[in-house]
Amino acid sequence: MRFAARIDTTPSTTTAFGLQRQPDSGRADASQGMIPASSPRAHVRSSAGFSTGLLDRQPPDRLTGRSTIPPMRPPGEAARTPNRQNNLSTPVRVRCPHCASVIKATDRHAGKRARCPNRSCRKTITIPESTPPTDLTNGPECPPSSGLQTLRPGKRPAQAPQEKADQAAGWSAASPTGRIVWLASSAATGLAVMLLAAAMQPGAVDPLPDGATQAAAAETERVLDYTADVGPFFKRYCLDCHEGEAAEAGLDLARYDSVESIQANREHWMHIFDRIRVGSMPPSDADQPPDEERERVTAWLDHALFYVDCGQAPDPGRVTIRRLNRAEYNNTIRDLLGVDFEPAADFPSDDIGYGFDNIGDVLSIPPLLVEKYLDAAEEISRRAIVTLEDRQIRTKLAATELEEDGAVYDGPYDSKIMVSRGSVSTTFDLPAAGEYLLRIEAGADQAGDEKAKMELRAGDRKLAVVEVTGDRTPDVYEHRFEAEPGRMRLSAGFINDYYNKDEKADRNLLVKSMAIEGPLGLPTELPESHRSLVVSSPDEAVSLEEAASENVRSLLERAFRRPVSDEEIAQYVDFVEMTVERGDSFERGMQVALQATLVSPHFLFRVETDKRSSAADSRHSLNDFELASRLSYFLWSSMPDDTLFDLAEQGVLHEDAVLAQQVQRMMSDPKSYALIENFAGQWLNLRKLETNDVAPDPETFPPWDRQLRDDMWRETELFFASIVREDRPLTELLDGRYTFVNANLAQLYGIEGVEGDEFRRVELTDGRRAGVITQASVLTLTSYPTRTSPVKRGQWVLENILGDKPPDPPPVVPGLEETQQANPNLPLREQLQIHRSDPNCASCHVLMDDIGFGLENFDAIGRWREKDGEFELDTSGVLPTGEEFSGPLELVGILSLRRDEFTRCLAEKLLTYALGRGLEYYDKCTIDDIVAETIDGDYRFSALLTAIVRSEPFRMQRADASED
């Protein structure tokens, strides 16, 4: 079921947010304020080069669907009316060679590349230099897209004078027989399209574009000129502070004089763009440009920095070779060896980049980590492979180290002599069950008719009675016995004393030492890790080299996650052979080979073969083994399993149908919980709950303790897991009217009838909460220790739900604490209003604060409240786009209408996590495709995952340019 923006005769039902739920999503035109999510829009922006721009768009012109900002011109120059007649071009129609759909373009697009508008095709097409008339009577219909469009605000002020143009939404102009899809510029610049695609009815011919449409197309293709377009702006408003060696912040704008120089320093100019866009530059105490001029400059910069031709083959980008992070290391050891412990627990923390700890550019290798790798490899090898050396105890104690009981005295040869009944003993720690060998070095003073007898005991159990046949020169007496692991007391006692005074005959027992060795031989029940690693052992039929080679090949192929060469195998076989030659066992040699494997870069790093090329922009597909690793570390944070290895070996894993099947299989595996822990935990900032950054004051909030923190975290994980595992629409993250609680959390929420520590699903019927935004974990981590923070909560929603990260505050802006000290008796809302009266603050706070005010019914640990201390709460707000709300549920209702923007935000975050790199401006077209496929898949989480793993950046890599 999908929300629609207009009412028709189709039966509908009213949702909890007062929206009409329609069985058919339909497609609204531009006049309804809806954005075609499937249109290949040409711009995107944020800290990584992306933006939904939903809080700072100008309303589009109803006729053309373009922003009403005029073209850029130097200050003082009169606006020029475009000559539409000069912009007319000859229409051409091209049939897609892949699906036979018809594409409409103009002769100005000849030689350029475009994508087929048929969503089931989407192949790249080159517009020919000249095209003969196309017979449309027998061509198949290019099926229209059924993807739901982005809902625009239901309420909008008559004018939004302070809104900054950021990203035009690619508008769709309806026609009786098809549609014209525009590639609009990201700022509301009206910079238009390079391709017109139409879905043609059989036998029908679309009318030619009107004059306004063709003028817009011509405007898009104009050449950007720094000197004429924006040079005068920077000279007038910026160079006083930002020129020469003494430029403020080291930013010398005078050295930029062309579009190319700006694009070569894109990261710096993205920062400049943000500052100009939100109005923090020029600073408030400097001359300010008119709003129209500021908007033209930001539109020009937006086009120069972020324009992408989605008709061209996309740049898949490059992923820096990256090591396994701590979670991936633990999981890989578990799946490779079956060893059940966490060797990376004491590794140094992983660095964070773009919000995640699996980003190749920031995963460094400090010296301490190298030491930890070596220690971990040694410990893992001991646990995984059983050897006589590791399992046996070999301990020998001199008589002087033994405990005495009875008539025991010091004797010759550093022995203990028992002249009557007595014993010597000690306690050993036996490492494992098995057969042990006890050795006693003993002698005797013989007398009488029998030899001296020595009784051996293990605790209360008599092991044997040994006849000591020699004299005072000690001999070694051995006895084998079975024992269980643990502490065991072993003793040797004298049991047949003899003394004849007349004959001067005295029988005594001397003990010089006691030793134990065992277990003897390998146990019959070896652990699974040993049996999987040592599948062959040398014997009369199998040589040492053959056995080692068989074992090493299997190990290396799985550890390196690819086929290995004979030369590589030989290197690790050498380790086994050298160890055995040194006198150690074969199993000990396999331990050494395993240690070498675990410190190899091919294990510690996710290595993808680089195919060097003379062309810097050349691309190549990952091989199937590399793709298997990308897939498994994305969904499982671990190595591929046997199924993925088999599909890679068959060379079929890269096929679309196979990838989709594997996503479904892997997400049903318990190992997929790693995606919930590692992605959701970082995307939603849940990991901050265990840091000092989130520490509510227990005196102010008495329920707060570590257990409540863990329960909050668990609730959000289970909520996210339910959407992933049950393949529910990801939009339920915004407005789901259920959650998971135990008794502790239910008490915090005021939910009755929940007892015990076990979590269970409950429906939210109190009209206070819906979705992840109103869960205690998020509300707590966006608060201060003693109070809530509307700013932090609003910023969290902007960044993590709407994907519109505000720029960092200027360094000269005073903190809110100064405002509070000056006005301690005012409500927090009024304090914030005073704080943002500074123009340097207002441009960002206007985006964040009202969202945060809508959540003020929740205190700093997520409890519901009606007052903040003695002050009544005002939880109303107005978004910059005009929507009004009062309270958290109305805010959630508005945000739920932004489901396409939320889908884009989530797609950007998830693709960043999947690739292990930050997104760049050229990834925009890929994000467009992923969002469109997710919408077509009814917003199901599986549709999002499948679209990501089938995307070109996930399956491809840009090759390094050769220096030859």
C-alpha positions, -999 to +999 in steps of 0.1 A: +000+000+000+013+035-008+004+070+001-009+092-027-010+129-028-044+134-044-079+119-040-096+100-067-126+077-069-105+047-057-117+035-023-093+045+004-088+044+041-075+070+065-043+063+083-033+073+118-017+104+104-048+115+085-035+105+051-054+088+024-040+053+018-046+043-018-044+008-033-028+023-065+002+046-061-004+064-094+019+091-107+013+128-099+024+155-122+045+185-113+015+206-104+008+182-075+042+189-061+055+154-066+091+145-076+097+116-100+122+095-080+130+076-111+141+106-132+178+107-137+185+140-119+219+155-126+230+169-093+235+159-057+252+174-027+262+169+009+294+164+029+301+134+007+287+151-024+250+144-018+218+161-009+181+157-010+178+194-008+143+189+007+146+218+032+160+244+009+143+240-026+126+268-043+091+260-056+093+250-093+077+267-122+044+250-129+049+252-167+084+238-171+089+221-138+121+241-133+132+265-106+124+301-112+160+313-105+172+331-137+205+323-154+237+336-138+249+370-150+274+396-137+261+421-112+244+451-128+239+434-161+203+433-172+186+399-175+184+386-210+153+369-224+164+337-241+156+335-278+135+304-279+134+303-317+172+300-319+171+270-295+148+248-316+164+216-328+153+188-350+136+160-331+148+124-336+136+091-324+159+062-316+149+026-310+167+009-281+187-020-296+182-040-264+145-038-257+132-020-289+117+009-268+116+042-285+135+072-272+129+107-282+158+132-284+170+160-306+198+162-331+218+183-306+223+150-286+239+132-315+269+112-304+260+114-267+252+084-245+220+079-225+201+053-206+170+036-220+140+049-200+125+014-199+131+004-163+134-032-171+162-024-196+182+007-185+210-002-209+233+025-222+225+038-257+245+061-280+224+086-300+235+082-336+248+111-357+218+108-380+188+087-376+164+077-404+127+079-398+116+053-374+085+032-380+067+033-347+037+013-357+051-021-347+074-012-319+067-025-284+055-001-258+081+011-233+062+003-201+058+033-178+074+032-144+052+025-115+075+039-089+059+062-063+071+098-064+084+119-036+056+137-018+060+175-016+047+194+015+009+196+018+013+231+034+035+257+019+038+294+026+030+318-002+067+327-004+098+314+013+122+343+010+151+328+029+151+294+013+184+287-005+183+269-038+200+235-035+186+208-058+158+209-083+139+178-083+136+163-119+101+171-128+079+151-151+056+168-176+026+146-184+014+141-220-014+120-234+010+094-249+040+095-228+062+116-205+092+138-209+118+131-182+141+160-173+176+159-159+173+190-137+202+207-120+207+203-082+202+239-073+170+254-085+189+269-114+167+258-143+198+243-159+181+217-180+184+184-197+205+166-221+181+138-229+143+135-235+129+100-231+094+091-239+074+060-234+056+056-267+022+040-274+022+018-305+013+038-335+013+071-316+036+101-321+043+125-293+040+162-300+072+182-303+084+200-272+071+234-268+093+266-269+097+267-231+109+231-230+135+236-257+147+268-242+153+250-209+173+223-228+194+250-244+200+266-211+214+234-196+240+231-223+255+266-219+291+267-210+300+277-174+323+307-174+340+316-141+351+350-151+318+361-164+295+343-141+309+343-105+342+361-106+327+395-099+308+381-069+339+367-052+359+398-060+332+420-044+323+400-013+351+376-006+386+387-017+390+413+010+395+385+035+404+356+013+433+367-010+470+363-009+493+347+017+475+364+046+441+350+035+418+341+065+417+303+072+445+299+046+418+301+019+430+322-011+402+325-036+422+347-059+440+317-073+408+302-088+399+315-122+381+287-140+356+258-136+385+234-139+404+249-110+373+247-089+367+211-098+403+202-091+397+214-055+362+201-052+364+193-014+374+229-005+347+243-028+320+221-013+328+238+020+326+272+004+294+263-013+278+252+020+288+285+037+275+307+009+243+286+006+233+288+043+243+325+045+271+322+070+295+337+044+301+365+039+299+370+077+272+391+092+294+421+097+304+423+061+285+435+030+258+410+021+248+401-015+211+403-024+193+370-020+188+366-057+226+371-064+235+346-036+211+321-051+226+325-086+261+319-073+251+288-053+233+275-084+264+281-105+286+264-080+262+235-076+263+229-113+301+232-115+307+209-086+280+183-088+268+179-123+267+143-135+256+130-169+237+099-160+236+089-196+273+081-195+288+049-181+290+056-143+324+059-126+324+029-101+351+047-080+380+031-062+380+014-029+412+016-009+426-017+001+414-022+036+421-044+065+395-063+084+381-043+113+377-059+147+342-073+141+352-087+107+384-102+122+364-120+150+338-133+126+363-144+100+383-164+126+350-180+138+339-190+103+374-200+091+384-221+120+354-227+142+372-213+172+347-198+196+363-168+211+369-131+203+407-126+196+402-090+186+387-080+219+418-062+230+428-048+196+430-010+193+397+007+184+390+010+147+390+045+132+357+059+119+352+075+085+319+086+070+302+073+101+315+037+098+344+016+110+350-003+077+362+026+056+395+017+038+409+053+039+409+055+077+417+019+088+453+024+098+477-002+112+495+012+143+525-007+157+504-019+186+479-036+162+508-055+145+518-069+179+482-079+186+480-097+153+511-118+162+498-126+196+463-134+183+477-157+156+497-177+182+467-181+205+443-190+177+467-217+163+469-233+198+432-234+201+425-246+166+451-274+162+458-299+189+494-309+193+512-331+218+534-302+228+504-280+237+482-306+253+508-324+274+521-317+308+557-326+314+567-318+349+594-332+371+599-323+408+628-330+430+622-347+463+630-316+481+599-300+464+576-327+475+553-326+505+560-350+534+536-371+554+547-395+582+582-407+589+600-389+561+636-375+564+662-361+542+683-388+526+713-392+503+713-379+467+689-351+476+663-377+483+636-382+509+639-414+529+610-431+545+621-452+575+586-462+585+552-457+570+553-424+552+548-407+518+558-378+496+532-361+473+524-332+451+495-318+431+495-315+392+471-297+369+461-322+342+452-303+310+430-330+294+415-364+297+437-392+286+465-416+296+493-402+317+528-415+326+540-412+362+577-416+367+592-421+402+630-421+407+634-443+437+659-466+456+658-486+488+676-501+518+667-537+513+662-560+543+641-591+552+626-616+528+610-592+503+619-561+485+608-526+494+573-518+481+561-483+470+524-476+467+513-450+440+481-432+446+460-406+426+440-388+453+421-416+472+425-440+443+453-466+445+471-468+412+497-496+418+522-511+442+557-511+428+585-533+440+617-513+443+644-538+435+676-517+436+697-503+463+703-467+473+713-459+437+679-446+423+662-463+394+632-450+374+599-467+379+570-459+355+532-464+357+505-454+331+470-444+342+439-428+329+428-394+343+403-366+337+414-330+334+418-310+365+439-309+397+451-343+409+472-352+440+498-379+433+517-396+460+544-424+466+543-441+500+563-468+518+541-496+528+562-526+540+587-514+567+610-540+582+634-536+611+655-562+629+677-547+656+697-579+662+705-584+625+709-547+620+685-550+591+664-519+582+643-517+550+637-481+539+624-464+507+642-434+491+625-411+465+646-387+446+621-372+421+585-375+408+575-366+372+544-367+351+538-366+314+506-367+294+481-371+279+500-396+258+491-394+221+464-373+204+429-377+218+404-398+198+378-370+198+396-340+181+379-306+179+362-297+146+388-270+140+416-296+141+398-320+119+391-293+093+427-281+092+446-314+095+428-335+070+459-354+061+488-366+082+521-382+070+524-420+072+538-449+052+516-440+022+516-402+024+548-381+025+552-351+048+552-328+018+520-343+003+501-342+036+512-306+043+503-295+008+468-309+010+462-292+043+477-259+033+459-256+000+425-259+017+435-235+044+449-208+021+420-209-003+395-201+024+418-177+044+427-157+013+392-160-001+404-169-036+423-196-055+460-199-046+490-208-067+513-237-063+541-212-054+521-198-025+513-233-012+550-242-013+559-212+008+536-224+036+545-261+032+581-250+040+570-238+074+557-273+082+588-290+070+612-268+089+592-273+121+593-311+118+630-310+109+635-292+141+621-321+160+586-310+166+554-328+156+536-325+123+507-309+141+530-283+155+542-276+120+506-270+109+503-246+138+532-226+125+517-226+089+484-213+104+502-185+123+519-174+091+486-175+073+468-153+099+495-125+097+496-125+059+483-094+042+461-116+020+442-126+052+443-094+071+433-072+041+405-075+016+426-075-015+410-068-049+432-072-080+440-039-097+439-040-134+461-011-144+452+008-175+466+037-195+432+054-192+426+069-158+388+064-161+389+028-172+367+004-153+367-033-147+345-059-131+355-076-099+361-113-104+335-136-087+358-144-058+363-107-050+325-102-055+319-130-030+340-112-004+322-079-010+289-096-006+298-116+026+315-088+044+286-065+035+258-088+048+277-109+074+309-089+083+327-122+076+342-144+049+322-162+022+308-196+029+311-227+008+280-218-013+295-184-023+329-201-030+312-227-052+292-201-072+324-180-076+343-211-089+315-217-113+317-181-125+280-174-121+279-153-089+279-120-108+247-128-126+217-106-115+194-135-106+221-153-087+230-123-067+193-117-058+190-153-047+221-151-026+209-119-008+177-137+002+196-168+013+222-148+033+197-126+050+179-156+063+211-169+079+217-160+116+250-144+105+231-116+089+226-102+124+260-086+119+244-062+095+220-051+122+247-047+148+274-031+127+254-010+102+224+000+123+245+005+154+266+031+136+240+046+113+217+054+142+247+062+165+237+035+190+273+028+198+276+062+214+254+049+242+284+031+257+307+061+255+312+090+278+295+113+253+261+098+265+260+099+302+226+110+317+229+122+353+215+095+376+205+121+402+184+140+376+171+109+360+170+081+387+159+053+364+191+056+344+217+028+349+237+005+327+209-020+324+184+006+311+210+017+286+214-019+273+177-023+272+173+008+251+200-004+227+184-038+225+150-023+216+162-004+186+183-034+174+152-057+176+130-031+159+155-027+130+160-065+129+122-071+125+121-049+094+152-066+079+143-102+088+106-099+080+114-079+048+090-052+058+089-017+042+119+002+054+095+032+059+083+015+090+115+027+106+098+061+104+063+054+114+061+018+128+034+017+155+051-012+174+083-018+193+101-044+215+103-040+253+110-059+285+096-050+319+124-025+326+118-005+294+080-009+296+080+008+329+100+037+314+074+039+286+044+035+308+033+003+291+014-021+313+013-059+314+049-066+306+069-087+330+104-102+330+137-095+313+127-111+279+118-087+251+085-090+233+068-071+206+041-047+217+018-024+198+020+013+205-015+025+211-010+055+234-006+080+206+028+091+218+054+071+199+060+058+164+091+047+147+128+049+157+128+086+163+107+083+194+126+054+209+145+060+241+179+051+226+178+079+200+162+104+224+189+097+250+219+099+227+206+132+214+204+148+248+228+163+273+234+148+308+209+170+325+185+182+298+172+176+263+187+192+232+163+202+205+193+212+184+210+177+187+177+160+180+169+181+150+204+176+137+202+139+142+169+138+121+184+159+094+216+138+091+203+103+096+167+104+083+166+132+057+203+130+046+207+168+048+237+174+070+240+211+081+274+227+079+295+230+111+288+262+131+312+291+125+340+293+152+329+328+164+294+318+173+288+318+211+275+287+227+240+282+240+254+280+276+262+318+274+226+325+265+214+303+294+236+320+319+223+354+308+186+342+308+183+314+334+146+319+340+135+315+304+122+282+289+147+264+267+127+273+236+130+310+243+167+306+251+173+290+217+153+318+200+176+343+216+207+323+206+196+320+170+189+357+167+225+359+156+225+357+118+255+334+119+233+309+139+199+314+123+206+299+089+214+264+104+191+265+135+161+273+113+166+238+098+171+219+131+154+235+160+117+231+151+123+194+145+138+191+179+110+211+195+086+185+181+103+159+203+103+179+236+076+158+251+104+133+258+129+140+285+166+133+283+161+095+287+130+092+266+102+094+292+070+112+283+064+146+300+040+175+297+063+201+313+099+209+314+103+217+351+079+245+358+075+255+321+047+243+298+060+227+267+055+241+232+061+212+208+048+230+177+069+238+148+071+248+111+096+233+087+113+256+062+092+239+035+061+251+052+046+221+070+032+228+104+030+203+132+023+200+169+039+172+189+059+141+180+033+121+161+025+150+138+062+154+132+065+117+125+036+120+101+053+147+081+086+128+080+068+097+069+057+116+038+093+121+030+098+084+024+116+089-009+141+113+007+145+088+036+150+060+012+177+081-006+194+088+028+194+052+038+206+041+004+236+065+007+244+053+041+241+016+032+261+020+000+289+037+019+289+008+044+288-018+016+316-003-005+338+007+024+344+042+010+327+076+011+304+085-018+314+109-044+295+133-066+297+107-095+278+081-074+247+102-077+233+083-107+239+050-089+219+063-059+191+074-083+189+038-097+190+022-062+162+044-049+141+038-080+145+000-077+137+002-040+105+021-046+096-004-073+101-031-047+075-015-024+103-001-002+111-036+010+145-039+027+154-068+004+148-046-026+173-020-013+199-047-005+195-063-039+197-030-058+230-022-039+247-055-046+237-053-083+249-018-087+280-010-107+301+005-079+295-027-059+304-050-088+331-029-104+363-010-097+380+019-114+415+009-125+445+029-116+461+047-144+494+033-156+524+055-153+539+040-185 
